[in-house]
Amino acid sequence: MSMMCGSKLGLSVGVLAGALVMATVGFATAGEKKGSEWELKTTMEMPGMPFAMPPTVIRQCLEDKAVPYQGKKDEKCEVKSQSVSGNTVTWDVVCDSKDGKMEMTGESSYTGDTMETKMKMKSKHGDMSMHMTGKKLGACK
């Protein structure tokens, strides 16, 4: 593996964490109570990677609110656009951090107790696509 691939792998793991946070912030659907536990399966693709990253499955309690990723403490994020149409939320977010600028566009659709998110991210380190499916398990414990 070349140094370039190694640095992309390290970056992809770090960006994966950010992507998961962004995609799992949660978007409200009519009648939901505040806070639900979700099981989320995520797959990611990064052009130029010599192998596919394995899917990840996590369980997470999410606040029910229609706000995309707002950034970590060391990031400054701005929601450039956000719209809701029926059970679908789309967004464009730009974040500045010590690692540089990252642009994210995404779409999340909700049907009953399931969701699907597709997101694309661009940064100085390269492009990445993410696909997430989720199933609501019930109220947060």
C-alpha positions in Angstrom: 0.0 0.0 0.0 1.5 3.4 -0.9 1.8 6.2 1.5 -1.0 8.0 -0.4 -3.4 5.1 0.2 -2.3 4.8 3.9 -3.1 8.5 4.5 -6.4 8.2 2.7 -7.2 5.2 4.9 -6.4 7.1 8.1 -8.5 10.0 6.8 -11.4 7.8 5.8 -11.6 6.4 9.3 -11.6 9.9 10.8 -14.1 11.2 8.2 -16.3 8.1 8.8 -16.8 9.2 12.4 -17.8 12.7 11.3 -20.1 11.2 8.6 -21.8 9.0 11.0 -22.4 11.9 13.4 -23.8 14.0 10.6 -26.1 11.3 9.2 -27.3 10.2 12.6 -28.3 13.5 14.0 -31.9 12.5 13.2 -34.7 14.2 11.4 -38.1 14.5 13.0 -41.2 12.8 11.5 -44.7 13.8 12.5 -45.7 12.6 15.9 -42.3 11.3 17.1 -41.4 11.6 20.8 -38.1 13.3 21.6 -35.3 10.8 21.4 -35.4 7.3 19.7 -33.0 4.4 19.6 -31.9 3.5 16.1 -29.9 0.7 14.5 -27.9 2.2 11.7 -26.0 0.3 8.9 -23.5 2.4 7.0 -21.5 1.7 3.9 -18.9 4.1 2.4 -17.0 4.4 -0.8 -13.9 6.5 -1.4 -12.5 6.6 -5.0 -8.9 5.4 -5.1 -9.2 3.1 -2.1 -7.6 -0.3 -2.9 -10.4 -2.1 -1.0 -14.0 -1.6 0.0 -14.5 -0.5 3.6 -16.7 -3.0 5.4 -20.2 -1.8 6.5 -20.6 -0.7 10.1 -23.7 -1.3 12.3 -24.3 0.8 15.4 -27.1 1.5 17.8 -27.5 5.1 18.8 -30.1 7.2 20.7 -30.9 10.2 18.5 -32.6 13.4 19.3 -35.6 13.9 17.0 -35.0 17.2 15.3 -34.7 18.4 11.7 -31.2 19.9 11.9 -28.3 18.4 9.9 -24.8 18.1 11.3 -23.8 21.2 13.2 -20.1 20.3 13.7 -17.8 19.3 16.5 -16.4 21.9 18.9 -13.3 22.5 16.8 -15.4 22.9 13.6 -17.4 25.8 12.3 -20.3 24.5 10.2 -22.9 26.4 8.2 -26.1 25.0 6.8 -26.2 26.4 3.2 -29.6 24.9 2.4 -32.1 22.6 3.9 -35.5 21.6 2.7 -38.2 19.2 3.7 -40.6 17.6 1.2 -43.0 15.0 2.6 -40.8 12.5 4.4 -37.5 13.6 2.8 -35.0 16.1 4.1 -32.2 17.4 1.9 -29.3 19.5 3.0 -26.0 21.2 2.0 -23.5 21.9 4.8 -20.0 23.4 4.7 -17.6 22.9 7.7 -14.2 24.5 8.4 -11.9 22.8 10.8 -8.2 22.5 11.4 -8.1 19.8 8.7 -9.6 22.2 6.1 -13.0 22.7 4.5 -15.5 19.9 4.0 -18.6 20.2 1.9 -21.5 17.7 2.5 -24.8 17.2 0.6 -27.3 14.6 1.6 -30.8 13.3 1.5 -32.7 11.4 4.2 -36.0 9.7 3.7 -38.2 8.3 6.4 -41.0 5.7 6.2 -42.6 4.7 9.4 -39.8 3.3 11.6 -37.1 3.1 8.8 -34.8 5.6 7.2 -32.4 5.8 4.3 -29.7 8.4 3.9 -27.4 9.1 0.9 -24.6 11.6 1.4 -21.6 12.9 -0.6 -18.6 14.7 1.0 -15.8 16.6 -0.5 -12.6 17.7 1.2 -9.0 18.4 0.4 -8.4 14.7 1.1 -10.8 13.5 -1.6 -14.4 12.6 -2.2 -16.5 10.1 -0.3 -20.0 8.7 -0.7 -22.0 7.2 2.2 -25.2 5.1 2.2 -27.0 4.5 5.5 -30.1 2.6 6.4 -31.8 2.6 9.8 -34.5 1.0 11.8 -36.1 2.6 14.9 -36.0 0.3 17.8 -38.1 2.3 20.2 -37.6 4.9 22.9 -34.2 5.7 24.2 -33.2 3.7 27.2 
